[in-house]
Structure formats: structure tokens, C-alpha cells
Amino acid sequence: MRTTDFAHCLSTYLMVYLPGQLGLSKNTIMSYRDTFKLVLLFAEQRLHLRPEKITLADFNIDFITAFLSWLERERGCCVATRNQRLAALRAFAQYARSQCPAYLLESQKIMDTRRKKSPAPTIAYLSPDDVASIIEQPDTTTKYGRRDMVLLSLMYDSGARVQEICDLRVRDIRLHKPPTVALTGKGNKTRYVPLMNSTVDILAEYLLENQLLSPEKMDHPLFYNHQRGKLTRAGVAYILKKYFNAAKALNPALPTRISPHVLRHSKAMHMLKAGTNLVFIRDFLGHTHVKTTEIYARADTDTKREAIERTQIKVETDLPQWTEDKSLMAMLTNLCGRD
């Protein structure tokens, strides 16, 4: 079968250009890949266009507009997700025009497609007691219950992104002083996050129980499934949701939704409330700029309220009631009286 220009461009873009010339991480390339999996699904379901038949001529501004509308209306994606997909499509269109000059005009139209404005996101986070109530739910009399308890504890203690947790290997854990976990995040940047003693203790027991302390196991996934393959993001999200639902059955006041990122937000907010400097929180979370970390300061309404209360002027309660001063009342009444 003859390869179309779209198939050729997409293949070289994902397999050669992104990893080779741009040097993007595997996780970033997977995000681009996921966007095009949705594109192919949309083309087949809504346009009855088989993936192997798509050409660059088909991949035009009308196609992009319809795809973005499909994401929002039929798949229920939020504006932020829609904008993220658009960014991936624009990047591909820019690459495609370098490979096929005839595509220049259409790519420019795609590049000119604007992002949708969306309201500033609110930070969802849990109280320390709520986090503890979730971590207490796994059945620690079972092997996988103990795994899940260690997993949730480390996620919260380290403030790790879910993919960073999935990618952890045994060698990334340092148990002797100072105990740390090496997290490799966006841009393949590695940071070393200190661990609490309680987390170190349960990690040591977990590694011993699962026979992960021998030198040949250093590259083994720290958290693995029944097939001994590393957990996926969906797998971690499933584990967290399972225990969140169990905790919510005991405490209906918990929020209605949960995600792995909520634990990360919770850790950051708890550090902020404890007086930790924003610069340290930035480094702890692996943010590039402190401006990104400032969202936690803006969301910390409790600290704002306490600051206002500390600076509030106290009014003496034994001041006279001005409404009882008849001469003052008369003066105010006649202040703007008629001539």
C-alpha cells in the first residue's frame, strides 16, 4: 500500500524529529502521540476516513476546527485539554510545511488558530486529615494492600507527579541518611526530594518484603503490577480512586473528585501553610519558575484570612452610640438642608 504524505510526515515527526532533533522526553512524545490517536479516531468515526487514507490535504483548518469541537462536545474535554491538543496540532503543522512546501498556506491557517480563553484554574487540595484518611484505607494484611499504602504515602510525601511515580526504579530510593527519592520530571530533569522518616521505614519494609534490595534489582520498577511491569498512570489513578471512595464512604465531607495531582497540590499547600519558602517549594515540586509555584500562595485563603485578622484594628466597645447624640443628629440632618 502506498504511504500518504500525512502518514510519512507523522511517522518521521514522532519517531525522528521529536526525539532526535528536539530531544524531547518519552513522556512528552507520548502526549503528542495521544493527540494523534484522537485525530485518527475522529477521522474514522465522524468523517468515515480511514487512517491510512488521510492526506495533508485532508488535514486542513476545517478538519482541525471540527476535531476541536468534537473534543469538547462529544468527549467532554475541558478548554485546557482542547488548547493542549491544539498546541500539538500546530507544532505538527509547522513541521509538515517544512517537509511539504505546498502545505505552507494551510499550515499557516492552522498556526493562526487561537487558543480559547479559560478561567483561571482553582487548586484542589485536601487537608492533612483527609490525606491521612485515604492512606489508612489499604488492607495492610495483604501484599498489594501494603504496596498501595507505600505508594500513596510516597506520592504525598514527595509531591511527585504521577508519571514520576510510575517511572521510579529501585535505585532511585536512598534509605540511608539523608534519605531521598530521585524524581525525573519534565525535560528529563532529575531532582532529589527528602523523605520523612515514617516514609523511609515503610519503604525499607516494602523493599525487603519484595526482595528488591539485591544489586540486580536496582533497575526493577519500584511499584509494579501483577505482571511485574511498572504501574501506568491509569493504574495509579485507579488505586487512588479506590481508596478515596472507601474514605468518602466514611467521611461524606470529602470532595467529589480525586486525581493523583490533588495529592501533589495538597503537599504543596501544607508546606506553604507550615511557612516553607516558595523558592524551596518550587525546587521541591520541580517547577522551572517560582511564578508557577505562586498559584499556591494565591489559593491559600486561610493564610490570607489570618494575616488580615492580625492587622485588623480593634474598635473599643465602650464608645458612645452616636445615634443617641441629639445635637449631632440635628447637625447631620441640617448639613445638606435646603436654603
N, C-alpha and C positions, 0 to 999 in steps of 0.2 A: 504494500500500500504506500502511495506517495505521501510524504510528510508535508503538512501545510506550513506556511510561513509562521503562523501563530504557534504551532507546536514546536517548530525549530527554535523560535525566539524564547519561548517559555522554558524549554529544556535547557538551553545554554544559559539563560538568566539565572535559574535556580541552582544548576549544577556547576557552572563555571564562573559566571560573573560575580554573584553574591559571595561565594566562599573564597574564590581565587583573587579577584581584583579588589573587592571591597573588604574582604577579610571578616565578614560578619560571622557571628557565632551560630552554632547549630540551632539554638532556640529561636533566634531572630529569623533564620531561614525557614524554620518550621512555621512561624507565624505567617510569612509570605505564602508558603505552600498552602496553608489552611485557607487563605483568602481565595486562591485559585481553585481549590477543591469546591468552594462555594460557587465560584463563577461557572465551573463546568456543570455543577448540579443545577444551577439556574438555567443555563442554556438548554439543558436536556429536558427539564421539567416544564419550563414556561415557554421556550421558543422551539421545542422539539428539534433542537440542533445537537447532533451527536458530537462529543468532544473531539473526535478525530477529524471532524468536518469543519471546525471553526477556523476561520482565517483572520488575518489582521483587518481585512475589510469589514468583517462582522463585528470586530472588537472596536466599535466606534462610540461616539458620545451618546447616541440613543441607547445603545446596549448598556453602557455604564449607568446612565440615568435610570433605566428600567431595573437594573440589578440593585442599585442602592435603594430604590423604592421597595423592591421585593424583600430586601433585608429588614426594613423597618416594618412593613405592613404584614408580611406573611411569616417571617421568622421572629418578629417581636424584638429585634435588636434595638438597643438604645442609640442615641445620637453619637455618643462617644465611640461605640463599636462601628457605626456607619462611617464615621470620619477616619477611623483606623484602617478600615478596608479601602476607603478611597485613597488614602496615602500610599498603600501598597500598589494600587492600580496605576496611580500617577507615576510612581517610580518605575514600574514596568513599561509604561507608555514612553517614558523618557529614554529608556534603554532601547526599546523596539525601533524608535526612529533613527537611532544610530546604526542599526543593522539593516533598516529598510528605509531609505530616504523618501520613498513615495508615501510613507506613513506620516511624514512630518506635519502636514496640516491637521490630520485627525488627532495626532498626539497633542498638538498644541491646544485643541479644543478640550481634550481631557485634562491637560495641565491647568487650564483656566477654570475648571470646575471648583467651586468654592466649598469649603467646609461649612457645615451647618453650625450655627451658634447653639451652644447648650448651656444650661445653668451650671454654675459652679458646683462641683460635687460635694456632698456632705460626707464627713468622715464617720463611718460606722465603727463603733468600738464597744467593748464590754468592760464592765467593772472587774476588779481583781476577783471578787467573789464569784461573779458569773463565769469567768475563765476557769476558776478552780472547780466549779460545779460540773463543767464539761469534762475536765481532765479526770475527775473522780469516777466517771461513768464506766470506763472499760472494766471488764471482768478480769482481774489480775490473777485469777486462778487458772487461766488458760494461757497458752503460749502467745496466741495472736492478740489476746486482750492485753498482755504485758507489752507486746510490740506497740500497740496502738497508744497505750499510756505514755510510753517513752517518746513516741512520735509526736504526740500533741504537746508534751512538756517541752521538747526541744524546739518545736515550731514557735511556741510562745516565748521561751527563754531567749532564743536567738533573734527573734523578729525576722526570720527568714522568709523570702518569697517561696511560693510552693514549688517552683521548678528547682530552686536551690536545694530544697529538702530532698526532692526526688533524685537529684544528681549526686548526693552525698555518698562518698565511699568511706570505708573503714579508716583509711589513712587520714581522712580529714578531721578525725576526732583526736584531740590531745587531752589525755586524762591527768597527766602529771602537771605540777604547778609550773606556770599558770595555765589552768585548763581552758581550752579554746575549741571552737569549731571553725574550720576554713570553709567559707561560703563563696562560691564562684557565681557571680551575677551577670548583669548586663554588660556587654562588651568584653566578656571573659575576664572581668576584673575580680580578683580574689581579695577578700577581707577576712580578718581573724577576729572573731567575736568571743568575748569572755563568757564563761558559763558559770552559773550558780552551783554551789556545792551539792545541793539536792539533785540537780540535773546530772552532775558528774557521777553521783552514786548510782542512780538508776541506769545510766549509760554503761557503767562498768559491769553491772549485773547482767544487762542485756547482751553485751558483747561476750561475756563469759558463757552465758546460757546457750547462745547461738554459735559458739565455737568460732568466733571471728577475731580472736586475738593472735592467731599464728601468722607469721610473716607472709605466707602465700595467700592470705585472705585480705591483704591490705587494699586491694582494688575491688573487692567484693562490694556490692551495694549495701549501704548501711541498713536501709529499710527495703525489704523485698516481699514479693507476693508468694503464693503457693508454688509457683513455678521457679522460684528463686531469681526472678527477674526484678529489676528495680520498679518501685511503685510509680505509677503515672500520676499526672496532675488530677485526672478524673478519679483515680483510686484514692488519693489523699482527700479530695473533696468529699467523696463518698464516706470515708471513715469519719471525718469531722462532722458531717451532717448527721450520721447515725447517732453519735454520742450527744450532739446538740439536741436532737429530737428527744433523746432519753432525758436530758437535763430539763428540757422545756416541759416535759410531762410532769416533772416535779415542781417546776417553777414557771408558771404561765407568763410571768412578767418578762421573761427573756424576749429578745426581738423575734420577729417572724422569720428572718432570713439569716443565713450564715454563709461565710466563704472563708477559705484559708487566709485571704488578705485581711479579714477582720481581726485575726489574732495578731498579725503584724501591726495593724493600726492600734490595737489595744496595748501592745507592748510599748509603742512609741508614746502614747498618751500617758501611760503610767510612769514612764521615765520623765516626761515633761512635768507632771504633777509632783514628782519627787524632787524637782528642782534641777534636773540634769540640763546642762547647757545644750542649746540647739546644735552647735557645731559637733558636739560629741554624738548626739542623736543622728545627725547627718552621716557621720562616719559609721556608726553602728548599723544603720539601715542600708548603707551603700549608695546614698544619693550623691549625684555629681555636684549639685549646688545646694547651698543652705536654703535657697528660695523655695525649693521643693519641700523641704522639711518644715517650713513656716506654716504650712497648712494645718499642722497640729496645734500650733500656737493660736491660730485664728479660730480653731474649733474648740479650744479649751474654755468653755463658758464658766466652769466652776472657778478657775483661777482668776478670770476677769471679775467675777462677782466678788470674790474675796478681796481683790485689790480695791474695788470700789468701796466695799464696806470699811476697809482700813483707812481710807481717805475721807470718808463721809464726815461732815461736820455735825456734831451732836447739838441739837437745839434744846435749850433749857425748858423744862416742862412747867416751871412756875412763872412764866411770863404772863402778863395780864392779857385778858381777852380784849382785843381792840374793838370788837363789836359792842362791848359794854361801855365804851367811852363815848358819851352822848355828844360832847363838843367836837370830838374827832369825826364822828359820823356826820354831824351837821356840816363840818368843813368839807368833807368829801362829797356830800350831796350838793353843796353850792359851788363846788370847784368849777364845774362846767355849766353853771346856771345861766339862764337867759339874761340878757341886758334889760 
